């Protein structure tokens, strides 16, 4: 099965900063490939966690750190006993971090760095719900500063078309119920249909029709839970499917459960 990635729009909201951990008493996820216009770091406190960034996947152990740069698809697959701290930092906190800078994708354990970073993450997570914007900015500056002290900072060339892909996917996310095709999107955004087609295959690993149908099916599944009295075909029509046959084919291909209930 080919891998696809999801645009995680919440990570690009102004002021978004996420800090948390999974493992131990928290649920241990197996996460789909996703991407956003924020940087994301995974610090392994204990156990084993496989992290995929772009086309490369590596198994990380205690003290090792994974880094996913802006727009780079990434995912995690952790062992049940793994404890992993995840930090997602949006651009508004990175005024001192040039847009063409990056840490290595995978960073080996440096004992002194690991102990200091882990202590910072634990303390900040405890106080995170009460933290104001200045406190969050201070955490980001200290976290990035510690990393930059112990690990090399490199330059990277941002992948062409990333910002354009985000704009198109943001539009689809709110207009999925409308008729959407390469021609309508090219007229709206000023790109040729061939460029849009290539862009989707580059960033999503799928064509536009599949991406739109996946988004519609996700909304059908959500509406099934909140509007149980509506017939499934009515829900499908509200989500942009023009015929029951098209909906049932898409549902069978992209939904987790085998058949939609009537």
Buried (B, 14 or more C-beta within 10 A) or exposed (E): EEEBBBBBBEBBEEEBBBBEBBBBEEEBBEBEBBBBBBBBBBBBBBBBBBBBBBEEEEEBEBBBBBBBBBBBBBBBBBBEEBBBBBBBBBBBBBEEBEEEBBBBBBBEEBEEBBEBBBEBBEEBBEEBEEBEEEEBBEBBBBBBEBBBEBBEEEEEEBBEBBEBBBEBBEBBEEBBBEEBEBEEBBEEEEBEBEBBBEBBEEBBBBBBEBBBBBBBBBBBBEBBEEEEEBEBBEBBBBBBBEEEEBBBEBBEEBBEEEEBEE
